[in-house]
C-alpha cells in the first residue's frame, strides 16, 4: 500500500509526525498507533488516518501546554 492507497511507510509517517521511526515502533507495541503488516515481508505500513489522528492529538497537547504556561 502506498500513500495513495491510504498507508505510509514507517519512514514517511515518522517524518510527517516529526518523530523517529523507532518511536513509531514503540508506540505500536504500546497500543498507541495501529499499523498494517504486509503479507510475506512483514514490513509495516501506517494508515494515513492514524497519522492524522496522532498529529491532531500532538497538536492538542502542545496547545494545552502552551495555555498552562500562559495562565500559570
N, CA, C and O atoms as CSV, one atom per row, in Angstrom:
chain,resi,resn,atom,element,x,y,z
A,1,UNK,N,N,0.841,-1.193,0.000
A,1,UNK,CA,C,0.000,0.000,0.000
A,1,UNK,C,C,0.876,1.243,0.000
A,1,UNK,O,O,1.864,1.316,0.731
A,2,UNK,N,N,0.525,2.178,-0.790
A,2,UNK,CA,C,1.263,3.437,-0.841
A,2,UNK,C,C,0.418,4.526,-0.212
A,2,UNK,O,O,-0.689,4.279,0.267
A,3,UNK,N,N,0.950,5.718,-0.223
A,3,UNK,CA,C,0.199,6.848,0.324
A,3,UNK,C,C,-1.142,6.990,-0.393
A,3,UNK,O,O,-2.158,7.308,0.224
A,4,UNK,N,N,-1.129,6.753,-1.697
A,4,UNK,CA,C,-2.374,6.841,-2.451
A,4,UNK,C,C,-3.356,5.763,-1.990
A,4,UNK,O,O,-4.571,5.948,-2.066
A,5,UNK,N,N,-2.825,4.641,-1.513
A,5,UNK,CA,C,-3.652,3.535,-1.044
A,5,UNK,C,C,-4.104,3.706,0.389
A,5,UNK,O,O,-4.795,2.841,0.926
A,6,UNK,N,N,-3.729,4.797,1.012
A,6,UNK,CA,C,-4.181,5.061,2.370
A,6,UNK,C,C,-3.199,4.684,3.455
A,6,UNK,O,O,-3.553,4.702,4.633
A,7,UNK,N,N,-1.950,4.335,3.086
A,7,UNK,CA,C,-0.958,3.983,4.095
A,7,UNK,C,C,0.416,4.513,3.701
A,7,UNK,O,O,0.727,4.675,2.521
A,8,UNK,N,N,1.221,4.775,4.714
A,8,UNK,CA,C,2.563,5.330,4.514
A,8,UNK,C,C,3.618,4.352,5.014
A,8,UNK,O,O,3.350,3.511,5.872
A,9,UNK,N,N,4.814,4.477,4.466
A,9,UNK,CA,C,5.928,3.719,5.021
A,9,UNK,C,C,6.217,4.269,6.412
A,9,UNK,O,O,5.804,5.377,6.755
A,10,UNK,N,N,6.924,3.487,7.196
A,10,UNK,CA,C,7.285,3.914,8.542
A,10,UNK,C,C,8.103,5.207,8.491
A,10,UNK,O,O,7.901,6.116,9.297
A,11,UNK,N,N,9.023,5.273,7.538
A,11,UNK,CA,C,9.869,6.457,7.393
A,11,UNK,C,C,9.036,7.698,7.097
A,11,UNK,O,O,9.229,8.743,7.718
A,12,UNK,N,N,8.119,7.585,6.159
A,12,UNK,CA,C,7.284,8.732,5.767
A,12,UNK,C,C,6.362,9.164,6.910
A,12,UNK,O,O,6.187,10.359,7.153
A,13,UNK,N,N,5.781,8.200,7.604
A,13,UNK,CA,C,4.896,8.517,8.732
A,13,UNK,C,C,5.685,9.232,9.833
A,13,UNK,O,O,5.203,10.202,10.418
A,14,UNK,N,N,6.902,8.747,10.112
A,14,UNK,CA,C,7.740,9.369,11.136
A,14,UNK,C,C,8.077,10.810,10.747
A,14,UNK,O,O,8.053,11.708,11.588
A,15,UNK,N,N,8.386,11.019,9.483
A,15,UNK,CA,C,8.687,12.370,9.013
A,15,UNK,C,C,7.490,13.297,9.210
A,15,UNK,O,O,7.640,14.425,9.679
A,16,UNK,N,N,6.316,12.820,8.852
A,16,UNK,CA,C,5.111,13.654,8.983
A,16,UNK,C,C,4.806,14.004,10.436
A,16,UNK,O,O,4.305,15.089,10.731
A,17,UNK,N,N,5.115,13.074,11.339
A,17,UNK,CA,C,4.822,13.302,12.754
A,17,UNK,C,C,5.970,13.989,13.486
A,17,UNK,O,O,5.803,14.447,14.616
A,18,UNK,N,N,7.135,14.061,12.845
A,18,UNK,CA,C,8.290,14.685,13.481
A,18,UNK,C,C,8.896,13.845,14.592
A,18,UNK,O,O,9.419,14.375,15.572
A,19,UNK,N,N,8.820,12.526,14.430
A,19,UNK,CA,C,9.394,11.609,15.416
A,19,UNK,C,C,10.314,10.625,14.701
A,19,UNK,O,O,10.336,10.574,13.471
A,20,UNK,N,N,11.062,9.854,15.459
A,20,UNK,CA,C,11.944,8.828,14.905
A,20,UNK,C,C,11.129,7.578,14.581
A,20,UNK,O,O,10.102,7.318,15.208
A,21,UNK,N,N,11.587,6.817,13.610
A,21,UNK,CA,C,10.904,5.574,13.248
A,21,UNK,C,C,10.786,4.634,14.442
A,21,UNK,O,O,9.774,3.950,14.598
A,22,UNK,N,N,11.816,4.596,15.283
A,22,UNK,CA,C,11.787,3.723,16.457
A,22,UNK,C,C,10.672,4.135,17.414
A,22,UNK,O,O,10.100,3.289,18.102
A,23,UNK,N,N,10.365,5.413,17.461
A,23,UNK,CA,C,9.261,5.890,18.299
A,23,UNK,C,C,7.952,5.274,17.829
A,23,UNK,O,O,7.131,4.852,18.643
A,24,UNK,N,N,7.759,5.223,16.518
A,24,UNK,CA,C,6.535,4.614,15.984
A,24,UNK,C,C,6.466,3.130,16.327
A,24,UNK,O,O,5.395,2.623,16.658
A,25,UNK,N,N,7.592,2.432,16.254
A,25,UNK,CA,C,7.606,1.014,16.623
A,25,UNK,C,C,7.216,0.835,18.091
A,25,UNK,O,O,6.458,-0.070,18.442
A,26,UNK,N,N,7.743,1.706,18.927
A,26,UNK,CA,C,7.420,1.668,20.356
A,26,UNK,C,C,5.943,1.962,20.591
A,26,UNK,O,O,5.287,1.291,21.387
A,27,UNK,N,N,5.426,2.970,19.890
A,27,UNK,CA,C,4.015,3.306,20.028
A,27,UNK,C,C,3.130,2.147,19.604
A,27,UNK,O,O,2.079,1.913,20.200
A,28,UNK,N,N,3.555,1.417,18.570
A,28,UNK,CA,C,2.775,0.258,18.139
A,28,UNK,C,C,2.759,-0.797,19.241
A,28,UNK,O,O,1.704,-1.348,19.556
A,29,UNK,N,N,3.919,-1.081,19.826
A,29,UNK,CA,C,3.996,-2.067,20.917
A,29,UNK,C,C,3.112,-1.670,22.087
A,29,UNK,O,O,2.536,-2.531,22.753
A,30,UNK,N,N,3.001,-0.369,22.341
A,30,UNK,CA,C,2.216,0.131,23.469
A,30,UNK,C,C,0.759,0.422,23.121
A,30,UNK,O,O,0.010,0.930,23.955
A,31,UNK,N,N,0.358,0.103,21.898
A,31,UNK,CA,C,-1.039,0.278,21.505
A,31,UNK,C,C,-1.453,1.711,21.206
A,31,UNK,O,O,-2.645,2.013,21.167
A,32,UNK,N,N,-0.494,2.588,20.998
A,32,UNK,CA,C,-0.804,3.991,20.734
A,32,UNK,C,C,-1.167,4.203,19.270
A,32,UNK,O,O,-1.973,5.074,18.939
A,33,UNK,N,N,-0.568,3.402,18.402
A,33,UNK,CA,C,-0.825,3.519,16.970
A,33,UNK,C,C,-1.036,2.123,16.387
A,33,UNK,O,O,-0.423,1.148,16.823
A,34,UNK,N,N,-1.908,2.053,15.402
A,34,UNK,CA,C,-2.192,0.794,14.721
A,34,UNK,C,C,-1.455,0.800,13.392
A,34,UNK,O,O,-1.498,1.782,12.650
A,35,UNK,N,N,-0.777,-0.306,13.098
A,35,UNK,CA,C,-0.062,-0.430,11.828
A,35,UNK,C,C,-0.543,-1.662,11.082
A,35,UNK,O,O,-1.172,-2.554,11.652
A,36,UNK,N,N,-0.232,-1.689,9.806
A,36,UNK,CA,C,-0.586,-2.807,8.940
A,36,UNK,C,C,0.708,-3.546,8.612
A,36,UNK,O,O,1.724,-2.920,8.310
A,37,UNK,N,N,0.674,-4.861,8.671
A,37,UNK,CA,C,1.842,-5.666,8.263
A,37,UNK,C,C,1.579,-6.198,6.859
A,37,UNK,O,O,0.514,-6.752,6.587
A,38,UNK,N,N,2.542,-6.031,5.983
A,38,UNK,CA,C,2.398,-6.522,4.624
A,38,UNK,C,C,2.607,-8.042,4.596
A,38,UNK,O,O,3.564,-8.553,5.177
A,39,UNK,N,N,1.716,-8.746,3.926
A,39,UNK,CA,C,1.857,-10.204,3.844
A,39,UNK,C,C,3.184,-10.589,3.185
A,39,UNK,O,O,3.623,-9.954,2.226
A,40,UNK,N,N,3.793,-11.609,3.703
A,40,UNK,CA,C,5.043,-12.091,3.121
A,40,UNK,C,C,6.262,-11.419,3.699
A,40,UNK,O,O,7.136,-12.087,4.250
A,41,UNK,N,N,6.337,-10.101,3.582
A,41,UNK,CA,C,7.534,-9.388,4.032
A,41,UNK,C,C,7.461,-9.001,5.505
A,41,UNK,O,O,8.484,-8.946,6.187
A,42,UNK,N,N,6.257,-8.734,5.992
A,42,UNK,CA,C,6.110,-8.287,7.371
A,42,UNK,C,C,6.417,-6.816,7.581
A,42,UNK,O,O,6.345,-6.323,8.707
A,43,UNK,N,N,6.764,-6.094,6.492
A,43,UNK,CA,C,7.014,-4.661,6.620
A,43,UNK,C,C,5.766,-3.967,7.136
A,43,UNK,O,O,4.639,-4.375,6.856
A,44,UNK,N,N,5.998,-2.908,7.899
A,44,UNK,CA,C,4.882,-2.147,8.461
A,44,UNK,C,C,4.472,-1.024,7.516
A,44,UNK,O,O,5.294,-0.453,6.800
A,45,UNK,N,N,3.190,-0.728,7.536
A,45,UNK,CA,C,2.654,0.465,6.883
A,45,UNK,C,C,1.735,1.125,7.901
A,45,UNK,O,O,1.069,0.457,8.691
A,46,UNK,N,N,1.716,2.447,7.862
A,46,UNK,CA,C,0.918,3.215,8.812
A,46,UNK,C,C,-0.241,3.858,8.067
A,46,UNK,O,O,-0.019,4.649,7.150
A,47,UNK,N,N,-1.477,3.532,8.447
A,47,UNK,CA,C,-2.617,4.163,7.785
A,47,UNK,C,C,-2.567,5.684,7.944
A,47,UNK,O,O,-2.242,6.201,9.013
A,48,UNK,N,N,-2.891,6.379,6.871
A,48,UNK,CA,C,-2.890,7.847,6.891
A,48,UNK,C,C,-3.834,8.354,7.985
A,48,UNK,O,O,-3.564,9.377,8.615
A,49,UNK,N,N,-4.927,7.646,8.208
A,49,UNK,CA,C,-5.873,8.059,9.252
A,49,UNK,C,C,-5.219,8.040,10.632
A,49,UNK,O,O,-5.522,8.887,11.472
A,50,UNK,N,N,-4.323,7.077,10.873
A,50,UNK,CA,C,-3.614,7.016,12.149
A,50,UNK,C,C,-2.641,8.186,12.289
A,50,UNK,O,O,-2.521,8.781,13.360
A,51,UNK,N,N,-1.957,8.505,11.209
A,51,UNK,CA,C,-1.023,9.637,11.232
A,51,UNK,C,C,-1.787,10.929,11.512
A,51,UNK,O,O,-1.363,11.740,12.336
A,52,UNK,N,N,-2.904,11.117,10.831
A,52,UNK,CA,C,-3.717,12.321,11.038
A,52,UNK,C,C,-4.238,12.395,12.476
A,52,UNK,O,O,-4.232,13.463,13.087
A,53,UNK,N,N,-4.689,11.258,13.011
A,53,UNK,CA,C,-5.213,11.214,14.386
A,53,UNK,C,C,-4.126,11.612,15.378
A,53,UNK,O,O,-4.354,12.439,16.261
A,54,UNK,N,N,-2.952,11.021,15.228
A,54,UNK,CA,C,-1.860,11.332,16.152
A,54,UNK,C,C,-1.397,12.774,16.018
A,54,UNK,O,O,-1.067,13.423,17.011
A,55,UNK,N,N,-1.374,13.269,14.799
A,55,UNK,CA,C,-0.980,14.657,14.578
A,55,UNK,C,C,-1.915,15.609,15.335
A,55,UNK,O,O,-1.468,16.564,15.971
A,56,UNK,N,N,-3.210,15.331,15.254
A,56,UNK,CA,C,-4.194,16.149,15.978
A,56,UNK,C,C,-3.977,16.060,17.486
A,56,UNK,O,O,-4.009,17.077,18.180
A,57,UNK,N,N,-3.757,14.853,17.990
A,57,UNK,CA,C,-3.534,14.679,19.423
A,57,UNK,C,C,-2.273,15.392,19.881
A,57,UNK,O,O,-2.250,15.986,20.959
A,58,UNK,N,N,-1.229,15.339,19.074
A,58,UNK,CA,C,0.017,16.020,19.423
A,58,UNK,C,C,-0.174,17.529,19.426
A,58,UNK,O,O,0.362,18.221,20.291
A,59,UNK,N,N,-0.930,18.040,18.470
A,59,UNK,CA,C,-1.217,19.478,18.421
A,59,UNK,C,C,-2.022,19.912,19.642
A,59,UNK,O,O,-1.729,20.945,20.244
A,60,UNK,N,N,-3.032,19.131,20.009
A,60,UNK,CA,C,-3.837,19.461,21.193
A,60,UNK,C,C,-2.963,19.489,22.439
A,60,UNK,O,O,-3.141,20.341,23.310
A,61,UNK,N,N,-2.029,18.564,22.523
A,61,UNK,CA,C,-1.117,18.525,23.668
A,61,UNK,C,C,-0.253,19.763,23.740
A,61,UNK,O,O,-0.022,20.305,24.820
A,62,UNK,N,N,0.226,20.213,22.586
A,62,UNK,CA,C,1.040,21.434,22.547
A,62,UNK,C,C,0.218,22.647,22.955
A,62,UNK,O,O,0.691,23.506,23.700
A,63,UNK,N,N,-1.009,22.711,22.467
A,63,UNK,CA,C,-1.879,23.837,22.807
A,63,UNK,C,C,-2.168,23.858,24.300
A,63,UNK,O,O,-2.160,24.921,24.921
A,64,UNK,N,N,-2.421,22.693,24.875
A,64,UNK,CA,C,-2.710,22.604,26.305
A,64,UNK,C,C,-1.517,23.058,27.123
A,64,UNK,O,O,-1.673,23.805,28.088
A,65,UNK,N,N,-0.315,22.609,26.742
A,65,UNK,CA,C,0.890,23.022,27.472
A,65,UNK,C,C,1.124,24.523,27.328
A,65,UNK,O,O,1.546,25.184,28.276
A,66,UNK,N,N,0.851,25.053,26.151
A,66,UNK,CA,C,1.034,26.469,25.912
A,66,UNK,C,C,0.071,27.282,26.770
A,66,UNK,O,O,0.458,28.299,27.346
A,67,UNK,N,N,-1.184,26.840,26.858
A,67,UNK,CA,C,-2.180,27.532,27.690
A,67,UNK,C,C,-1.792,27.471,29.148
A,67,UNK,O,O,-1.937,28.462,29.862
A,68,UNK,N,N,-1.301,26.333,29.612
A,68,UNK,CA,C,-0.915,26.182,31.014
A,68,UNK,C,C,0.211,27.142,31.360
A,68,UNK,O,O,0.217,27.717,32.449
A,69,UNK,N,N,1.160,27.324,30.456
A,69,UNK,CA,C,2.277,28.237,30.718
A,69,UNK,C,C,1.800,29.694,30.772
A,69,UNK,O,O,2.260,30.479,31.601
A,70,UNK,N,N,0.869,30.038,29.872
A,70,UNK,CA,C,0.435,31.433,29.804
A,70,UNK,C,C,-0.500,31.816,30.943
A,70,UNK,O,O,-0.609,32.996,31.279
A,71,UNK,N,N,-1.166,30.854,31.534
A,71,UNK,CA,C,-2.096,31.173,32.632
A,71,UNK,C,C,-1.490,30.876,33.993
A,71,UNK,O,O,-2.039,31.266,35.023
A,72,UNK,N,N,-0.342,30.176,33.996
A,72,UNK,CA,C,0.277,29.730,35.249
A,72,UNK,C,C,1.049,30.781,35.876
A,72,UNK,O,O,1.633,30.569,36.938
